[in-house]
Each structure stands twice: as C-alpha cells, then as structure tokens.
Amino acid sequence: MMPTQETCLERIQFCISDLSDNGINVATADDRLRARLVKEHLEYFQLMLGYDSDPAEVLALLRQQATHA
C-alpha cells in the first residue's frame, strides 16, 4: 500500500534531517547535486519512504518539502 502524500512528506523530512546529521545537506543543495545525491542514495530513500520510489518522485518530495520549510 502506498503511503499518503502527507506521510511521504513527513518521511522525506526525516531523511533530510538524518542526512544533515551525517554531513549531507540535501536541503541547500542545488538541483544537480540533489539529483546526484538521490541517484547515489536511492535505496536509502526507498527504504525510508517505504516503497520503491523512482528518483523523480524523491526529487519532487524534496522540492515540496523545501517549499514547506
């Protein structure tokens, strides 16, 4: 079962915080760097989001979360 949009946004916020705690600042990365980070760490994002999201979905969630912050 796919998580709701609200749940995905909560989970992506946790990812942003977790990565930041480990020295990876996704929130302030430019689009190119953010895309590279998502590609390199896609399995992490999929695990944390709870489904097999594709990179475009993860990037969209990161953009949405950035506008909510």
PQR file of N, CA, C, O and H, with PARSE charges and radii, in Angstrom:
ATOM      1  N   MET A   1       0.840  -1.178   0.000 -0.4000 1.5000
ATOM      2  CA  MET A   1       0.000   0.000   0.000 -0.0000 2.0000
ATOM      3  C   MET A   1       0.891   1.250   0.000  0.5500 1.7000
ATOM      4  O   MET A   1       1.841   1.357   0.776 -0.5500 1.4000
ATOM      5  N   MET A   2       0.563   2.167  -0.873 -0.4000 1.5000
ATOM      6  CA  MET A   2       1.332   3.411  -0.988 -0.0000 2.0000
ATOM      7  C   MET A   2       1.001   4.334   0.183  0.5500 1.7000
ATOM      8  O   MET A   2      -0.166   4.489   0.543 -0.5500 1.4000
ATOM      9  H   MET A   2      -0.209   2.080  -1.503  0.4000 1.0000
ATOM     10  N   PRO A   3       2.022   4.945   0.775 -0.5600 1.5000
ATOM     11  CA  PRO A   3       1.774   5.915   1.840  0.2800 2.0000
ATOM     12  C   PRO A   3       1.116   7.179   1.270  0.5500 1.7000
ATOM     13  O   PRO A   3       1.252   7.479   0.084 -0.5500 1.4000
ATOM     14  N   THR A   4       0.416   7.898   2.116 -0.4000 1.5000
ATOM     15  CA  THR A   4      -0.219   9.141   1.688 -0.0000 2.0000
ATOM     16  C   THR A   4       0.839  10.201   1.407  0.5500 1.7000
ATOM     17  O   THR A   4       1.994  10.063   1.811 -0.5500 1.4000
ATOM     18  H   THR A   4       0.306   7.654   3.079  0.4000 1.0000
ATOM     19  N   GLN A   5       0.438  11.251   0.715 -0.4000 1.5000
ATOM     20  CA  GLN A   5       1.349  12.357   0.419 -0.0000 2.0000
ATOM     21  C   GLN A   5       1.877  12.971   1.715  0.5500 1.7000
ATOM     22  O   GLN A   5       3.061  13.292   1.817 -0.5500 1.4000
ATOM     23  H   GLN A   5      -0.499  11.363   0.387  0.4000 1.0000
ATOM     24  N   GLU A   6       1.002  13.131   2.697 -0.4000 1.5000
ATOM     25  CA  GLU A   6       1.409  13.691   3.990 -0.0000 2.0000
ATOM     26  C   GLU A   6       2.470  12.818   4.654  0.5500 1.7000
ATOM     27  O   GLU A   6       3.454  13.328   5.191 -0.5500 1.4000
ATOM     28  H   GLU A   6       0.040  12.870   2.614  0.4000 1.0000
ATOM     29  N   THR A   7       2.271  11.520   4.616 -0.4000 1.5000
ATOM     30  CA  THR A   7       3.239  10.586   5.192 -0.0000 2.0000
ATOM     31  C   THR A   7       4.565  10.664   4.449  0.5500 1.7000
ATOM     32  O   THR A   7       5.626  10.653   5.072 -0.5500 1.4000
ATOM     33  H   THR A   7       1.472  11.105   4.180  0.4000 1.0000
ATOM     34  N   CYS A   8       4.513  10.743   3.135 -0.4000 1.5000
ATOM     35  CA  CYS A   8       5.742  10.853   2.346 -0.0000 2.0000
ATOM     36  C   CYS A   8       6.507  12.122   2.698  0.5500 1.7000
ATOM     37  O   CYS A   8       7.733  12.097   2.802 -0.5500 1.4000
ATOM     38  H   CYS A   8       3.651  10.752   2.629  0.4000 1.0000
ATOM     39  N   LEU A   9       5.796  13.230   2.881 -0.4000 1.5000
ATOM     40  CA  LEU A   9       6.455  14.483   3.238 -0.0000 2.0000
ATOM     41  C   LEU A   9       7.082  14.402   4.628  0.5500 1.7000
ATOM     42  O   LEU A   9       8.163  14.944   4.855 -0.5500 1.4000
ATOM     43  H   LEU A   9       4.799  13.251   2.797  0.4000 1.0000
ATOM     44  N   GLU A  10       6.410  13.731   5.551 -0.4000 1.5000
ATOM     45  CA  GLU A  10       6.989  13.539   6.886 -0.0000 2.0000
ATOM     46  C   GLU A  10       8.248  12.684   6.805  0.5500 1.7000
ATOM     47  O   GLU A  10       9.254  12.970   7.454 -0.5500 1.4000
ATOM     48  H   GLU A  10       5.531  13.290   5.367  0.4000 1.0000
ATOM     49  N   ARG A  11       8.173  11.636   6.001 -0.4000 1.5000
ATOM     50  CA  ARG A  11       9.321  10.734   5.868 -0.0000 2.0000
ATOM     51  C   ARG A  11      10.486  11.400   5.162  0.5500 1.7000
ATOM     52  O   ARG A  11      11.639  11.175   5.531 -0.5500 1.4000
ATOM     53  H   ARG A  11       7.356  11.404   5.474  0.4000 1.0000
ATOM     54  N   ILE A  12      10.208  12.224   4.145 -0.4000 1.5000
ATOM     55  CA  ILE A  12      11.307  12.888   3.445 -0.0000 2.0000
ATOM     56  C   ILE A  12      11.955  13.923   4.357  0.5500 1.7000
ATOM     57  O   ILE A  12      13.157  14.171   4.258 -0.5500 1.4000
ATOM     58  H   ILE A  12       9.272  12.407   3.845  0.4000 1.0000
ATOM     59  N   GLN A  13      11.163  14.532   5.247 -0.4000 1.5000
ATOM     60  CA  GLN A  13      11.741  15.469   6.216 -0.0000 2.0000
ATOM     61  C   GLN A  13      12.694  14.728   7.156  0.5500 1.7000
ATOM     62  O   GLN A  13      13.755  15.246   7.505 -0.5500 1.4000
ATOM     63  H   GLN A  13      10.187  14.330   5.327  0.4000 1.0000
ATOM     64  N   PHE A  14      12.316  13.530   7.557 -0.4000 1.5000
ATOM     65  CA  PHE A  14      13.210  12.727   8.389 -0.0000 2.0000
ATOM     66  C   PHE A  14      14.494  12.410   7.624  0.5500 1.7000
ATOM     67  O   PHE A  14      15.585  12.461   8.192 -0.5500 1.4000
ATOM     68  H   PHE A  14      11.454  13.110   7.273  0.4000 1.0000
ATOM     69  N   CYS A  15      14.367  12.081   6.339 -0.4000 1.5000
ATOM     70  CA  CYS A  15      15.555  11.813   5.513 -0.0000 2.0000
ATOM     71  C   CYS A  15      16.467  13.028   5.475  0.5500 1.7000
ATOM     72  O   CYS A  15      17.681  12.906   5.637 -0.5500 1.4000
ATOM     73  H   CYS A  15      13.481  12.039   5.877  0.4000 1.0000
ATOM     74  N   ILE A  16      15.876  14.207   5.259 -0.4000 1.5000
ATOM     75  CA  ILE A  16      16.658  15.439   5.191 -0.0000 2.0000
ATOM     76  C   ILE A  16      17.407  15.648   6.501  0.5500 1.7000
ATOM     77  O   ILE A  16      18.595  15.967   6.490 -0.5500 1.4000
ATOM     78  H   ILE A  16      14.890  14.306   5.128  0.4000 1.0000
ATOM     79  N   SER A  17      16.727  15.472   7.625 -0.4000 1.5000
ATOM     80  CA  SER A  17      17.358  15.644   8.939 -0.0000 2.0000
ATOM     81  C   SER A  17      18.451  14.609   9.177  0.5500 1.7000
ATOM     82  O   SER A  17      19.534  14.935   9.663 -0.5500 1.4000
ATOM     83  H   SER A  17      15.761  15.212   7.634  0.4000 1.0000
ATOM     84  N   ASP A  18      18.157  13.368   8.832 -0.4000 1.5000
ATOM     85  CA  ASP A  18      19.116  12.282   9.028 -0.0000 2.0000
ATOM     86  C   ASP A  18      20.372  12.507   8.199  0.5500 1.7000
ATOM     87  O   ASP A  18      21.487  12.365   8.701 -0.5500 1.4000
ATOM     88  H   ASP A  18      17.277  13.104   8.437  0.4000 1.0000
ATOM     89  N   LEU A  19      20.193  12.852   6.945 -0.4000 1.5000
ATOM     90  CA  LEU A  19      21.353  13.100   6.088 -0.0000 2.0000
ATOM     91  C   LEU A  19      22.145  14.306   6.581  0.5500 1.7000
ATOM     92  O   LEU A  19      23.376  14.295   6.568 -0.5500 1.4000
ATOM     93  H   LEU A  19      19.287  12.967   6.537  0.4000 1.0000
ATOM     94  N   SER A  20      21.438  15.344   7.013 -0.4000 1.5000
ATOM     95  CA  SER A  20      22.111  16.529   7.541 -0.0000 2.0000
ATOM     96  C   SER A  20      22.951  16.186   8.768  0.5500 1.7000
ATOM     97  O   SER A  20      24.067  16.683   8.920 -0.5500 1.4000
ATOM     98  H   SER A  20      20.438  15.354   7.023  0.4000 1.0000
ATOM     99  N   ASP A  21      22.415  15.340   9.635 -0.4000 1.5000
ATOM    100  CA  ASP A  21      23.166  14.895  10.817 -0.0000 2.0000
ATOM    101  C   ASP A  21      24.447  14.161  10.431  0.5500 1.7000
ATOM    102  O   ASP A  21      25.397  14.093  11.211 -0.5500 1.4000
ATOM    103  H   ASP A  21      21.508  14.937   9.511  0.4000 1.0000
ATOM    104  N   ASN A  22      24.457  13.610   9.208 -0.4000 1.5000
ATOM    105  CA  ASN A  22      25.620  12.878   8.723 -0.0000 2.0000
ATOM    106  C   ASN A  22      26.444  13.675   7.714  0.5500 1.7000
ATOM    107  O   ASN A  22      27.240  13.116   6.959 -0.5500 1.4000
ATOM    108  H   ASN A  22      23.685  13.666   8.575  0.4000 1.0000
ATOM    109  N   GLY A  23      26.236  14.996   7.716 -0.4000 1.5000
ATOM    110  CA  GLY A  23      27.061  15.869   6.895 -0.0000 2.0000
ATOM    111  C   GLY A  23      26.634  16.027   5.455  0.5500 1.7000
ATOM    112  O   GLY A  23      27.378  16.595   4.656 -0.5500 1.4000
ATOM    113  H   GLY A  23      25.590  15.450   8.329  0.4000 1.0000
ATOM    114  N   ILE A  24      25.461  15.543   5.101 -0.4000 1.5000
ATOM    115  CA  ILE A  24      24.959  15.675   3.728 -0.0000 2.0000
ATOM    116  C   ILE A  24      23.775  16.625   3.769  0.5500 1.7000
ATOM    117  O   ILE A  24      22.704  16.266   4.256 -0.5500 1.4000
ATOM    118  H   ILE A  24      24.857  15.082   5.751  0.4000 1.0000
ATOM    119  N   ASN A  25      23.965  17.843   3.257 -0.4000 1.5000
ATOM    120  CA  ASN A  25      22.922  18.851   3.351 -0.0000 2.0000
ATOM    121  C   ASN A  25      22.122  18.915   2.053  0.5500 1.7000
ATOM    122  O   ASN A  25      22.418  19.706   1.158 -0.5500 1.4000
ATOM    123  H   ASN A  25      24.835  18.135   2.862  0.4000 1.0000
ATOM    124  N   VAL A  26      21.111  18.072   1.975 -0.4000 1.5000
ATOM    125  CA  VAL A  26      20.256  17.984   0.796 -0.0000 2.0000
ATOM    126  C   VAL A  26      19.409  19.248   0.651  0.5500 1.7000
ATOM    127  O   VAL A  26      19.114  19.669  -0.468 -0.5500 1.4000
ATOM    128  H   VAL A  26      20.870  17.429   2.702  0.4000 1.0000
ATOM    129  N   ALA A  27      19.022  19.846   1.756 -0.4000 1.5000
ATOM    130  CA  ALA A  27      18.115  20.997   1.736 -0.0000 2.0000
ATOM    131  C   ALA A  27      18.704  22.191   0.987  0.5500 1.7000
ATOM    132  O   ALA A  27      17.966  22.923   0.328 -0.5500 1.4000
ATOM    133  H   ALA A  27      19.261  19.504   2.665  0.4000 1.0000
ATOM    134  N   THR A  28      20.001  22.397   1.076 -0.4000 1.5000
ATOM    135  CA  THR A  28      20.614  23.563   0.432 -0.0000 2.0000
ATOM    136  C   THR A  28      21.352  23.211  -0.861  0.5500 1.7000
ATOM    137  O   THR A  28      21.955  24.080  -1.492 -0.5500 1.4000
ATOM    138  H   THR A  28      20.600  21.802   1.612  0.4000 1.0000
ATOM    139  N   ALA A  29      21.305  21.959  -1.245 -0.4000 1.5000
ATOM    140  CA  ALA A  29      21.987  21.531  -2.476 -0.0000 2.0000
ATOM    141  C   ALA A  29      21.259  22.085  -3.701  0.5500 1.7000
ATOM    142  O   ALA A  29      20.036  22.227  -3.697 -0.5500 1.4000
ATOM    143  H   ALA A  29      20.815  21.253  -0.733  0.4000 1.0000
ATOM    144  N   ASP A  30      22.026  22.396  -4.747 -0.4000 1.5000
ATOM    145  CA  ASP A  30      21.388  22.826  -5.991 -0.0000 2.0000
ATOM    146  C   ASP A  30      20.770  21.607  -6.672  0.5500 1.7000
ATOM    147  O   ASP A  30      20.992  20.471  -6.253 -0.5500 1.4000
ATOM    148  H   ASP A  30      23.019  22.281  -4.750  0.4000 1.0000
ATOM    149  N   ASP A  31      19.997  21.854  -7.721 -0.4000 1.5000
ATOM    150  CA  ASP A  31      19.255  20.766  -8.373 -0.0000 2.0000
ATOM    151  C   ASP A  31      20.154  19.646  -8.883  0.5500 1.7000
ATOM    152  O   ASP A  31      19.814  18.469  -8.762 -0.5500 1.4000
ATOM    153  H   ASP A  31      19.816  22.776  -8.061  0.4000 1.0000
ATOM    154  N   ARG A  32      21.292  20.008  -9.449 -0.4000 1.5000
ATOM    155  CA  ARG A  32      22.199  18.994  -9.997 -0.0000 2.0000
ATOM    156  C   ARG A  32      22.767  18.106  -8.893  0.5500 1.7000
ATOM    157  O   ARG A  32      22.784  16.881  -9.017 -0.5500 1.4000
ATOM    158  H   ARG A  32      21.569  20.964  -9.547  0.4000 1.0000
ATOM    159  N   LEU A  33      23.227  18.729  -7.820 -0.4000 1.5000
ATOM    160  CA  LEU A  33      23.780  17.966  -6.698 -0.0000 2.0000
ATOM    161  C   LEU A  33      22.698  17.122  -6.030  0.5500 1.7000
ATOM    162  O   LEU A  33      22.936  15.968  -5.675 -0.5500 1.4000
ATOM    163  H   LEU A  33      23.213  19.724  -7.719  0.4000 1.0000
ATOM    164  N   ARG A  34      21.517  17.696  -5.860 -0.4000 1.5000
ATOM    165  CA  ARG A  34      20.405  16.954  -5.259 -0.0000 2.0000
ATOM    166  C   ARG A  34      20.071  15.714  -6.098  0.5500 1.7000
ATOM    167  O   ARG A  34      19.839  14.637  -5.549 -0.5500 1.4000
ATOM    168  H   ARG A  34      21.324  18.634  -6.148  0.4000 1.0000
ATOM    169  N   ALA A  35      20.047  15.865  -7.413 -0.4000 1.5000
ATOM    170  CA  ALA A  35      19.762  14.725  -8.293 -0.0000 2.0000
ATOM    171  C   ALA A  35      20.841  13.652  -8.157  0.5500 1.7000
ATOM    172  O   ALA A  35      20.541  12.458  -8.140 -0.5500 1.4000
ATOM    173  H   ALA A  35      20.235  16.740  -7.859  0.4000 1.0000
ATOM    174  N   ARG A  36      22.090  14.083  -8.061 -0.4000 1.5000
ATOM    175  CA  ARG A  36      23.186  13.121  -7.894 -0.0000 2.0000
ATOM    176  C   ARG A  36      23.075  12.385  -6.560  0.5500 1.7000
ATOM    177  O   ARG A  36      23.282  11.173  -6.493 -0.5500 1.4000
ATOM    178  H   ARG A  36      22.334  15.053  -8.075  0.4000 1.0000
ATOM    179  N   LEU A  37      22.745  13.132  -5.489 -0.4000 1.5000
ATOM    180  CA  LEU A  37      22.590  12.514  -4.172 -0.0000 2.0000
ATOM    181  C   LEU A  37      21.457  11.492  -4.167  0.5500 1.7000
ATOM    182  O   LEU A  37      21.586  10.412  -3.591 -0.5500 1.4000
ATOM    183  H   LEU A  37      22.577  14.116  -5.543  0.4000 1.0000
ATOM    184  N   VAL A  38      20.355  11.841  -4.809 -0.4000 1.5000
ATOM    185  CA  VAL A  38      19.225  10.908  -4.865 -0.0000 2.0000
ATOM    186  C   VAL A  38      19.627   9.656  -5.637  0.5500 1.7000
ATOM    187  O   VAL A  38      19.312   8.541  -5.221 -0.5500 1.4000
ATOM    188  H   VAL A  38      20.250  12.719  -5.276  0.4000 1.0000
ATOM    189  N   LYS A  39      20.312   9.834  -6.745 -0.4000 1.5000
ATOM    190  CA  LYS A  39      20.742   8.674  -7.544 -0.0000 2.0000
ATOM    191  C   LYS A  39      21.683   7.783  -6.735  0.5500 1.7000
ATOM    192  O   LYS A  39      21.541   6.560  -6.739 -0.5500 1.4000
ATOM    193  H   LYS A  39      20.568  10.740  -7.083  0.4000 1.0000
ATOM    194  N   GLU A  40      22.643   8.394  -6.044 -0.4000 1.5000
ATOM    195  CA  GLU A  40      23.623   7.626  -5.265 -0.0000 2.0000
ATOM    196  C   GLU A  40      23.002   6.936  -4.056  0.5500 1.7000
ATOM    197  O   GLU A  40      23.446   5.861  -3.652 -0.5500 1.4000
ATOM    198  H   GLU A  40      22.758   9.388  -6.041  0.4000 1.0000
ATOM    199  N   HIS A  41      21.980   7.552  -3.484 -0.4000 1.5000
ATOM    200  CA  HIS A  41      21.389   7.037  -2.248 -0.0000 2.0000
ATOM    201  C   HIS A  41      19.927   6.604  -2.433  0.5500 1.7000
ATOM    202  O   HIS A  41      19.141   6.643  -1.486 -0.5500 1.4000
ATOM    203  H   HIS A  41      21.620   8.425  -3.812  0.4000 1.0000
ATOM    204  N   LEU A  42      19.574   6.198  -3.641 -0.4000 1.5000
ATOM    205  CA  LEU A  42      18.184   5.850  -3.940 -0.0000 2.0000
ATOM    206  C   LEU A  42      17.652   4.749  -3.027  0.5500 1.7000
ATOM    207  O   LEU A  42      16.517   4.836  -2.560 -0.5500 1.4000
ATOM    208  H   LEU A  42      20.212   6.166  -4.410  0.4000 1.0000
ATOM    209  N   GLU A  43      18.444   3.722  -2.767 -0.4000 1.5000
ATOM    210  CA  GLU A  43      17.977   2.637  -1.897 -0.0000 2.0000
ATOM    211  C   GLU A  43      17.659   3.147  -0.496  0.5500 1.7000
ATOM    212  O   GLU A  43      16.699   2.688   0.124 -0.5500 1.4000
ATOM    213  H   GLU A  43      19.366   3.651  -3.147  0.4000 1.0000
ATOM    214  N   TYR A  44      18.445   4.079   0.005 -0.4000 1.5000
ATOM    215  CA  TYR A  44      18.176   4.694   1.310 -0.0000 2.0000
ATOM    216  C   TYR A  44      16.818   5.402   1.282  0.5500 1.7000
ATOM    217  O   TYR A  44      15.992   5.200   2.172 -0.5500 1.4000
ATOM    218  H   TYR A  44      19.224   4.452  -0.499  0.4000 1.0000
ATOM    219  N   PHE A  45      16.593   6.230   0.262 -0.4000 1.5000
ATOM    220  CA  PHE A  45      15.330   6.953   0.166 -0.0000 2.0000
ATOM    221  C   PHE A  45      14.154   5.986   0.032  0.5500 1.7000
ATOM    222  O   PHE A  45      13.110   6.192   0.650 -0.5500 1.4000
ATOM    223  H   PHE A  45      17.265   6.394  -0.461  0.4000 1.0000
ATOM    224  N   GLN A  46      14.315   4.945  -0.761 -0.4000 1.5000
ATOM    225  CA  GLN A  46      13.245   3.961  -0.912 -0.0000 2.0000
ATOM    226  C   GLN A  46      12.937   3.274   0.410  0.5500 1.7000
ATOM    227  O   GLN A  46      11.771   3.077   0.754 -0.5500 1.4000
ATOM    228  H   GLN A  46      15.163   4.778  -1.263  0.4000 1.0000
ATOM    229  N   LEU A  47      13.960   2.917   1.139 -0.4000 1.5000
ATOM    230  CA  LEU A  47      13.766   2.284   2.437 -0.0000 2.0000
ATOM    231  C   LEU A  47      13.046   3.227   3.391  0.5500 1.7000
ATOM    232  O   LEU A  47      12.095   2.832   4.064 -0.5500 1.4000
ATOM    233  H   LEU A  47      14.907   3.078   0.860  0.4000 1.0000
ATOM    234  N   MET A  48      13.498   4.465   3.447 -0.4000 1.5000
ATOM    235  CA  MET A  48      12.916   5.430   4.383 -0.0000 2.0000
ATOM    236  C   MET A  48      11.498   5.837   3.985  0.5500 1.7000
ATOM    237  O   MET A  48      10.666   6.103   4.853 -0.5500 1.4000
ATOM    238  H   MET A  48      14.271   4.787   2.900  0.4000 1.0000
ATOM    239  N   LEU A  49      11.217   5.890   2.691 -0.4000 1.5000
ATOM    240  CA  LEU A  49       9.877   6.259   2.240 -0.0000 2.0000
ATOM    241  C   LEU A  49       8.900   5.094   2.334  0.5500 1.7000
ATOM    242  O   LEU A  49       7.689   5.297   2.421 -0.5500 1.4000
ATOM    243  H   LEU A  49      11.892   5.674   1.986  0.4000 1.0000
ATOM    244  N   GLY A  50       9.427   3.879   2.316 -0.4000 1.5000
ATOM    245  CA  GLY A  50       8.578   2.711   2.490 -0.0000 2.0000
ATOM    246  C   GLY A  50       8.014   2.130   1.212  0.5500 1.7000
ATOM    247  O   GLY A  50       7.096   1.311   1.249 -0.5500 1.4000
ATOM    248  H   GLY A  50      10.411   3.714   2.246  0.4000 1.0000
ATOM    249  N   TYR A  51       8.556   2.546   0.083 -0.4000 1.5000
ATOM    250  CA  TYR A  51       8.131   1.964  -1.192 -0.0000 2.0000
ATOM    251  C   TYR A  51       9.212   2.212  -2.237  0.5500 1.7000
ATOM    252  O   TYR A  51      10.128   3.005  -2.020 -0.5500 1.4000
ATOM    253  H   TYR A  51       9.302   3.211   0.052  0.4000 1.0000
ATOM    254  N   ASP A  52       9.097   1.527  -3.376 -0.4000 1.5000
ATOM    255  CA  ASP A  52      10.101   1.635  -4.438 -0.0000 2.0000
ATOM    256  C   ASP A  52       9.867   2.888  -5.283  0.5500 1.7000
ATOM    257  O   ASP A  52       9.414   2.811  -6.425 -0.5500 1.4000
ATOM    258  H   ASP A  52       8.353   0.882  -3.553  0.4000 1.0000
ATOM    259  N   SER A  53      10.179   4.016  -4.709 -0.4000 1.5000
ATOM    260  CA  SER A  53      10.021   5.281  -5.416 -0.0000 2.0000
ATOM    261  C   SER A  53      11.116   5.421  -6.464  0.5500 1.7000
ATOM    262  O   SER A  53      12.222   4.905  -6.304 -0.5500 1.4000
ATOM    263  H   SER A  53      10.547   4.079  -3.782  0.4000 1.0000
ATOM    264  N   ASP A  54      10.784   6.133  -7.543 -0.4000 1.5000
ATOM    265  CA  ASP A  54      11.831   6.387  -8.526 -0.0000 2.0000
ATOM    266  C   ASP A  54      12.487   7.730  -8.196  0.5500 1.7000
ATOM    267  O   ASP A  54      11.943   8.508  -7.413 -0.5500 1.4000
ATOM    268  H   ASP A  54       9.885   6.552  -7.673  0.4000 1.0000
ATOM    269  N   PRO A  55      13.636   8.001  -8.780 -0.5600 1.5000
ATOM    270  CA  PRO A  55      14.358   9.230  -8.443  0.2800 2.0000
ATOM    271  C   PRO A  55      13.527  10.502  -8.640  0.5500 1.7000
ATOM    272  O   PRO A  55      13.633  11.437  -7.846 -0.5500 1.4000
ATOM    273  N   ALA A  56      12.710  10.543  -9.678 -0.4000 1.5000
ATOM    274  CA  ALA A  56      11.891  11.732  -9.927 -0.0000 2.0000
ATOM    275  C   ALA A  56      10.909  11.980  -8.781  0.5500 1.7000
ATOM    276  O   ALA A  56      10.665  13.130  -8.414 -0.5500 1.4000
ATOM    277  H   ALA A  56      12.624   9.784 -10.323  0.4000 1.0000
ATOM    278  N   GLU A  57      10.346  10.910  -8.216 -0.4000 1.5000
ATOM    279  CA  GLU A  57       9.434  11.055  -7.080 -0.0000 2.0000
ATOM    280  C   GLU A  57      10.170  11.605  -5.865  0.5500 1.7000
ATOM    281  O   GLU A  57       9.662  12.490  -5.176 -0.5500 1.4000
ATOM    282  H   GLU A  57      10.544   9.977  -8.514  0.4000 1.0000
ATOM    283  N   VAL A  58      11.353  11.089  -5.604 -0.4000 1.5000
ATOM    284  CA  VAL A  58      12.135  11.548  -4.451 -0.0000 2.0000
ATOM    285  C   VAL A  58      12.489  13.022  -4.624  0.5500 1.7000
ATOM    286  O   VAL A  58      12.370  13.806  -3.682 -0.5500 1.4000
ATOM    287  H   VAL A  58      11.765  10.370  -6.164  0.4000 1.0000
ATOM    288  N   LEU A  59      12.920  13.397  -5.815 -0.4000 1.5000
ATOM    289  CA  LEU A  59      13.263  14.793  -6.076 -0.0000 2.0000
ATOM    290  C   LEU A  59      12.044  15.695  -5.912  0.5500 1.7000
ATOM    291  O   LEU A  59      12.159  16.794  -5.370 -0.5500 1.4000
ATOM    292  H   LEU A  59      13.017  12.760  -6.580  0.4000 1.0000
ATOM    293  N   ALA A  60      10.887  15.246  -6.369 -0.4000 1.5000
ATOM    294  CA  ALA A  60       9.656  16.033  -6.208 -0.0000 2.0000
ATOM    295  C   ALA A  60       9.327  16.218  -4.731  0.5500 1.7000
ATOM    296  O   ALA A  60       8.936  17.308  -4.315 -0.5500 1.4000
ATOM    297  H   ALA A  60      10.794  14.353  -6.808  0.4000 1.0000
ATOM    298  N   LEU A  61       9.482  15.165  -3.940 -0.4000 1.5000
ATOM    299  CA  LEU A  61       9.234  15.279  -2.499 -0.0000 2.0000
ATOM    300  C   LEU A  61      10.211  16.239  -1.842  0.5500 1.7000
ATOM    301  O   LEU A  61       9.826  17.025  -0.976 -0.5500 1.4000
ATOM    302  H   LEU A  61       9.799  14.279  -4.278  0.4000 1.0000
ATOM    303  N   LEU A  62      11.467  16.181  -2.248 -0.4000 1.5000
ATOM    304  CA  LEU A  62      12.460  17.101  -1.692 -0.0000 2.0000
ATOM    305  C   LEU A  62      12.121  18.548  -2.031  0.5500 1.7000
ATOM    306  O   LEU A  62      12.266  19.438  -1.193 -0.5500 1.4000
ATOM    307  H   LEU A  62      11.779  15.544  -2.952  0.4000 1.0000
ATOM    308  N   ARG A  63      11.664  18.783  -3.278 -0.4000 1.5000
ATOM    309  CA  ARG A  63      11.267  20.131  -3.682 -0.0000 2.0000
ATOM    310  C   ARG A  63      10.047  20.594  -2.882  0.5500 1.7000
ATOM    311  O   ARG A  63       9.999  21.733  -2.417 -0.5500 1.4000
ATOM    312  H   ARG A  63      11.546  18.060  -3.959  0.4000 1.0000
ATOM    313  N   GLN A  64       9.069  19.709  -2.726 -0.4000 1.5000
ATOM    314  CA  GLN A  64       7.871  20.059  -1.958 -0.0000 2.0000
ATOM    315  C   GLN A  64       8.227  20.387  -0.517  0.5500 1.7000
ATOM    316  O   GLN A  64       7.718  21.354   0.050 -0.5500 1.4000
ATOM    317  H   GLN A  64       9.108  18.783  -3.103  0.4000 1.0000
ATOM    318  N   GLN A  65       9.087  19.595   0.062 -0.4000 1.5000
ATOM    319  CA  GLN A  65       9.471  19.816   1.457 -0.0000 2.0000
ATOM    320  C   GLN A  65      10.217  21.141   1.591  0.5500 1.7000
ATOM    321  O   GLN A  65      10.061  21.842   2.591 -0.5500 1.4000
ATOM    322  H   GLN A  65       9.500  18.809  -0.399  0.4000 1.0000
ATOM    323  N   ALA A  66      11.019  21.484   0.601 -0.4000 1.5000
ATOM    324  CA  ALA A  66      11.760  22.744   0.641 -0.0000 2.0000
ATOM    325  C   ALA A  66      10.803  23.934   0.613  0.5500 1.7000
ATOM    326  O   ALA A  66      11.088  24.963   1.226 -0.5500 1.4000
ATOM    327  H   ALA A  66      11.146  20.914  -0.211  0.4000 1.0000
ATOM    328  N   THR A  67       9.686  23.815  -0.079 -0.4000 1.5000
ATOM    329  CA  THR A  67       8.724  24.920  -0.138 -0.0000 2.0000
ATOM    330  C   THR A  67       7.899  25.013   1.136  0.5500 1.7000
ATOM    331  O   THR A  67       7.352  26.072   1.444 -0.5500 1.4000
ATOM    332  H   THR A  67       9.454  22.979  -0.577  0.4000 1.0000
ATOM    333  N   HIS A  68       7.804  23.910   1.882 -0.4000 1.5000
ATOM    334  CA  HIS A  68       7.071  23.905   3.153 -0.0000 2.0000
ATOM    335  C   HIS A  68       7.928  24.381   4.319  0.5500 1.7000
ATOM    336  O   HIS A  68       7.408  24.730   5.379 -0.5500 1.4000
ATOM    337  H   HIS A  68       8.249  23.050   1.632  0.4000 1.0000
ATOM    338  N   ALA A  69       9.240  24.393   4.120 -0.4000 1.5000
ATOM    339  CA  ALA A  69      10.152  24.745   5.221 -0.0000 2.0000
ATOM    340  C   ALA A  69      10.232  26.229   5.445  0.5500 1.7000
ATOM    341  O   ALA A  69      10.955  26.681   6.334 -0.5500 1.4000
ATOM    342  H   ALA A  69       9.662  24.109   3.259  0.4000 1.0000
TER
END
